[in-house]
């Protein structure tokens, strides 16, 4: 009887465990939403007087805070938003194809020992703090890359993006974009590598059995399978670039312009770096202005994640 009673009690205990696990999972999901809503409400509450309040008083506040460079909130945050998107997009453009190439090499071309070593290196790069990248960029890359930017300005200066003269030292958008590209490269690479390794073996063997070369097999089987994962990895890297602070702050010579001159200094600035630079000396009104710009960055990051979700769903369809 005792063994039968134990057997009968097992489904009940299993159901109780399922209920507990379901409750914990729901609580964790709700907690994330509560934290996200709390951050959004805090930013909106602190920034609302500047966004929706008395425009004349706000203009005086912002003019005093910016030293006359801007007379309205949107006039102040607009160039910062432009610089944030410009630098992040350039970093993603530089790193995307390199990251996918490295991921394909590790997953389908490199010998096993070399692939293992490269995987360790990629994971190590992802763990390096951003301040280290900032030190490397400011002390090593800035002086070393000037001859190249000078050559680009000399021979490609007829393109507005590369209009010269190239700044020396090269504390420019182009240099910062290269540093950010190196920072987000391991994120995109590691995620893409893991996705490519999950490609069904039968699909790869079927492509090779039909006479496909290694590259044709990758093009026909691996890339279509991993397309949605690569898109997700790219958007995650873009989100990292949008919110990067220390590396940009330590390298870029800031400016408050709508400029696409990548090789000239004092043209652009990002929202995150501007907050870090201005916050220590800001008064109460200045802090409100910075929190307003933080709200804009929060919304931009949310929009990027939303777009990434839609692109992922479309790619996996």
C-alpha positions as CSV (number, residue, x, y, z in Angstrom):
1,X,0.0,0.0,0.0
2,X,2.8,2.4,0.8
3,X,4.4,1.9,-2.6
4,X,1.1,2.5,-4.3
5,X,0.4,5.6,-2.2
6,X,3.9,7.0,-3.1
7,X,3.2,6.3,-6.8
8,X,-0.2,8.1,-6.5
9,X,1.3,11.1,-4.8
10,X,4.0,11.8,-7.4
11,X,1.7,13.4,-10.0
12,X,0.4,15.7,-7.2
13,X,3.9,16.8,-6.3
14,X,4.8,17.3,-9.9
15,X,1.8,19.6,-10.4
16,X,2.7,21.6,-7.3
17,X,6.3,22.0,-8.6
18,X,4.9,23.2,-12.0
19,X,2.7,25.7,-10.2
20,X,5.6,27.0,-8.2
21,X,7.9,27.3,-11.2
22,X,5.1,29.0,-13.2
23,X,4.6,31.5,-10.4
24,X,8.4,32.2,-10.1
25,X,8.6,32.6,-13.9
26,X,5.6,35.0,-14.0
27,X,7.1,37.0,-11.1
28,X,10.4,37.4,-12.8
29,X,8.7,38.5,-16.0
30,X,6.6,41.0,-14.1
31,X,9.6,42.3,-12.2
32,X,11.4,43.1,-15.5
33,X,8.3,45.1,-16.7
34,X,8.1,46.9,-13.3
35,X,11.8,47.9,-13.4
36,X,11.5,49.1,-17.0
37,X,8.3,51.1,-16.2
38,X,10.0,52.6,-13.1
39,X,13.0,53.8,-15.2
40,X,10.7,55.2,-17.9
41,X,8.5,57.0,-15.4
42,X,11.5,58.4,-13.5
43,X,13.0,59.8,-16.7
44,X,9.7,61.1,-18.0
45,X,8.8,62.8,-14.6
46,X,12.2,64.5,-14.4
47,X,12.3,65.5,-18.0
48,X,8.6,66.6,-18.5
49,X,9.0,70.2,-17.2
50,X,11.6,70.8,-20.0
51,X,9.6,68.9,-22.7
52,X,6.1,70.0,-22.0
53,X,6.5,73.0,-19.7
54,X,6.8,76.7,-20.2
55,X,8.8,77.0,-23.4
56,X,10.1,80.5,-22.7
57,X,11.5,79.6,-19.3
58,X,12.9,76.3,-20.7
59,X,14.6,78.2,-23.4
60,X,16.4,80.4,-20.9
61,X,17.3,77.4,-18.8
62,X,18.8,75.5,-21.8
63,X,20.5,78.6,-23.2
64,X,22.2,79.2,-19.8
65,X,23.1,75.5,-19.5
66,X,24.6,75.2,-23.0
67,X,26.3,78.6,-23.0
68,X,24.1,79.8,-25.8
69,X,24.7,76.9,-28.1
70,X,21.0,75.9,-28.0
71,X,17.9,77.7,-27.1
72,X,15.4,74.8,-26.9
73,X,15.4,71.2,-25.6
74,X,15.0,69.7,-29.1
75,X,17.6,72.1,-30.5
76,X,20.0,70.7,-27.8
77,X,19.2,67.0,-28.0
78,X,18.8,66.9,-31.8
79,X,22.6,67.2,-32.6
80,X,23.3,64.7,-29.8
81,X,20.9,62.2,-31.2
82,X,22.3,62.7,-34.7
83,X,25.8,62.1,-33.4
84,X,24.7,59.0,-31.4
85,X,23.0,57.4,-34.4
86,X,25.8,58.3,-36.8
87,X,28.6,56.9,-34.7
88,X,26.7,53.7,-33.8
89,X,25.7,53.1,-37.4
90,X,29.2,53.5,-38.6
91,X,30.5,51.1,-35.9
92,X,27.9,48.5,-37.0
93,X,28.7,48.9,-40.6
94,X,32.4,48.4,-40.0
95,X,32.0,45.4,-37.7
96,X,29.2,43.5,-39.3
97,X,30.9,41.8,-42.2
98,X,34.1,41.2,-40.3
99,X,32.1,39.6,-37.4
100,X,30.1,37.3,-39.8
101,X,33.3,36.4,-41.6
102,X,35.1,35.5,-38.3
103,X,32.1,33.5,-37.1
104,X,32.0,31.5,-40.4
105,X,35.7,30.9,-40.2
106,X,35.5,29.6,-36.7
107,X,32.4,27.4,-37.3
108,X,33.1,26.0,-40.8
109,X,36.6,26.6,-42.0
110,X,39.2,26.7,-39.2
111,X,40.8,23.5,-37.8
112,X,39.3,22.4,-34.5
113,X,42.3,23.6,-32.3
114,X,42.5,27.0,-34.1
115,X,38.7,27.4,-33.8
116,X,38.8,26.7,-30.1
117,X,41.6,29.2,-29.6
118,X,39.8,31.9,-31.6
119,X,36.6,31.3,-29.7
120,X,38.5,31.9,-26.5
121,X,39.9,35.1,-27.9
122,X,36.5,36.4,-29.1
123,X,35.0,35.7,-25.7
124,X,37.9,37.4,-24.0
125,X,37.4,40.5,-26.1
126,X,33.8,40.7,-25.1
127,X,34.8,40.7,-21.4
128,X,37.2,43.7,-21.7
129,X,35.8,46.8,-19.9
130,X,35.0,49.8,-22.1
131,X,37.5,52.0,-20.2
132,X,40.3,49.8,-21.5
133,X,39.1,50.2,-25.0
134,X,39.0,54.0,-24.3
135,X,42.6,54.0,-23.1
136,X,43.8,51.9,-26.1
137,X,41.9,54.2,-28.5
138,X,43.2,57.4,-27.0
139,X,46.8,56.4,-26.4
140,X,47.5,54.0,-29.3
141,X,44.9,54.3,-32.1
142,X,44.5,58.1,-32.2
143,X,48.2,58.8,-33.0
144,X,48.6,55.7,-35.1
145,X,45.7,56.1,-37.4
146,X,46.3,59.8,-38.4
147,X,48.4,58.9,-41.5
148,X,45.6,56.7,-42.8
149,X,42.9,59.3,-42.2
150,X,45.2,62.0,-43.8
151,X,45.5,59.8,-46.9
152,X,41.8,59.2,-47.0
153,X,41.2,63.0,-46.8
154,X,43.8,63.7,-49.5
155,X,42.5,61.2,-52.1
156,X,38.8,60.8,-51.1
157,X,38.2,64.3,-49.8
158,X,35.8,65.0,-52.7
159,X,33.3,62.8,-50.8
160,X,31.5,64.9,-48.1
161,X,32.1,62.1,-45.5
162,X,35.8,62.3,-45.9
163,X,36.2,66.1,-46.4
164,X,39.5,67.3,-45.0
165,X,41.7,68.4,-43.5
166,X,42.0,65.4,-41.3
167,X,42.3,66.4,-37.6
168,X,45.6,65.7,-35.8
169,X,45.2,64.2,-33.2
170,X,42.4,62.1,-34.8
171,X,39.9,62.5,-32.0
172,X,37.1,62.3,-34.6
173,X,33.9,60.4,-35.4
174,X,35.8,58.0,-37.7
175,X,38.3,57.0,-35.0
176,X,35.5,56.5,-32.4
177,X,33.5,54.4,-34.9
178,X,36.6,52.1,-35.3
179,X,36.9,51.7,-31.5
180,X,33.2,51.0,-31.1
181,X,33.4,48.5,-34.0
182,X,36.1,46.6,-32.2
183,X,34.0,46.7,-29.0
184,X,30.8,45.2,-30.6
185,X,32.7,42.8,-32.9
186,X,33.0,40.0,-30.3
187,X,29.3,40.3,-29.4
188,X,28.1,39.8,-33.0
189,X,30.8,37.2,-33.6
190,X,30.1,35.0,-30.6
191,X,26.3,35.0,-31.2
192,X,26.7,34.4,-35.0
193,X,29.2,31.6,-34.3
194,X,26.8,29.8,-32.0
195,X,23.9,30.2,-34.5
196,X,26.0,28.9,-37.4
197,X,27.1,25.8,-35.3
198,X,23.4,24.9,-34.8
199,X,22.8,24.5,-38.6
200,X,21.4,21.0,-39.1
201,X,24.1,18.7,-40.1
202,X,21.9,16.9,-42.6
203,X,21.3,20.1,-44.6
204,X,25.0,20.8,-44.9
205,X,25.7,17.2,-45.9
206,X,22.9,17.3,-48.5
207,X,24.3,20.4,-50.1
208,X,27.8,18.9,-50.3
209,X,26.4,15.6,-51.6
210,X,24.7,17.6,-54.5
211,X,28.1,18.8,-55.5
212,X,28.2,22.2,-53.7
213,X,31.5,23.7,-52.7
214,X,32.1,24.7,-49.1
215,X,31.1,28.3,-49.9
216,X,28.0,27.2,-51.8
217,X,27.1,25.0,-48.8
218,X,27.5,28.0,-46.5
219,X,25.4,30.2,-48.8
220,X,22.6,27.7,-49.3
221,X,22.4,26.1,-45.9
222,X,24.2,28.0,-43.1
223,X,23.4,31.6,-43.9
224,X,19.7,31.1,-44.5
225,X,19.4,29.1,-41.2
226,X,21.3,31.7,-39.2
227,X,19.8,34.9,-40.8
228,X,17.5,35.7,-37.9
229,X,20.2,35.1,-35.3
230,X,22.7,37.3,-37.2
231,X,20.1,40.1,-37.3
232,X,19.5,39.8,-33.5
233,X,23.3,39.8,-32.9
234,X,23.7,42.9,-35.0
235,X,20.9,44.8,-33.2
236,X,22.4,43.7,-29.8
237,X,25.7,45.2,-30.9
238,X,24.0,48.3,-32.1
239,X,22.4,48.7,-28.7
240,X,25.8,48.4,-27.1
241,X,27.2,51.1,-29.4
242,X,24.2,53.4,-28.8
243,X,24.8,53.4,-25.0
244,X,28.6,53.4,-24.9
245,X,30.0,56.1,-22.7
246,X,33.6,55.9,-21.5
247,X,35.3,55.0,-24.8
248,X,33.5,57.9,-26.6
249,X,34.2,60.3,-23.8
250,X,37.9,59.5,-23.7
251,X,38.5,59.7,-27.4
252,X,36.1,62.0,-29.2
253,X,36.6,65.8,-29.4
254,X,32.9,66.9,-28.9
255,X,30.8,69.2,-31.0
256,X,27.1,70.1,-31.2
257,X,26.6,70.1,-35.0
258,X,24.6,68.2,-37.6
259,X,27.8,67.2,-39.4
260,X,28.8,64.2,-41.5
261,X,32.5,65.2,-41.7
262,X,34.0,62.0,-40.2
263,X,37.6,63.1,-40.2
264,X,37.3,66.6,-38.6
265,X,37.3,67.2,-34.8
266,X,34.6,68.9,-32.7
267,X,31.7,68.0,-35.0
268,X,29.5,65.5,-33.1
269,X,28.8,64.1,-29.6
270,X,26.8,61.2,-28.3
271,X,24.0,61.4,-25.7
272,X,25.7,59.0,-23.2
273,X,29.1,60.7,-23.4
274,X,27.5,64.1,-23.1
275,X,25.7,63.1,-19.9
276,X,28.9,61.7,-18.4
277,X,30.8,64.9,-19.3
278,X,28.3,67.4,-18.1
279,X,26.7,65.8,-15.1
280,X,29.5,66.4,-12.5
281,X,29.2,70.2,-12.9
282,X,25.5,70.5,-13.7
283,X,23.1,72.3,-11.4
284,X,19.5,71.1,-10.7
285,X,18.2,72.5,-13.9
286,X,21.2,71.2,-15.9
287,X,20.5,67.7,-14.4
288,X,16.9,67.9,-15.6
289,X,18.2,68.7,-19.1
290,X,20.6,65.8,-19.1
291,X,17.8,63.5,-17.8
292,X,15.7,64.6,-20.7
293,X,18.4,63.6,-23.1
294,X,18.7,60.3,-21.3
295,X,14.9,59.8,-21.9
296,X,15.5,60.3,-25.6
297,X,18.3,57.7,-25.6
298,X,16.1,55.3,-23.7
299,X,13.3,55.7,-26.3
300,X,15.8,55.2,-29.2
301,X,17.2,52.0,-27.6
302,X,13.6,50.8,-27.1
303,X,12.8,51.5,-30.8
304,X,16.0,49.7,-31.9
305,X,15.0,46.6,-29.9
306,X,11.5,46.7,-31.3
307,X,12.8,47.0,-34.9
308,X,15.2,44.1,-34.1
309,X,12.3,42.0,-33.0
310,X,10.3,42.7,-36.1
311,X,13.3,42.0,-38.4
312,X,14.1,38.8,-36.5
313,X,10.5,37.6,-36.9
314,X,10.6,38.5,-40.6
315,X,13.9,36.8,-41.2
316,X,12.8,33.6,-39.5
317,X,9.4,33.5,-41.4
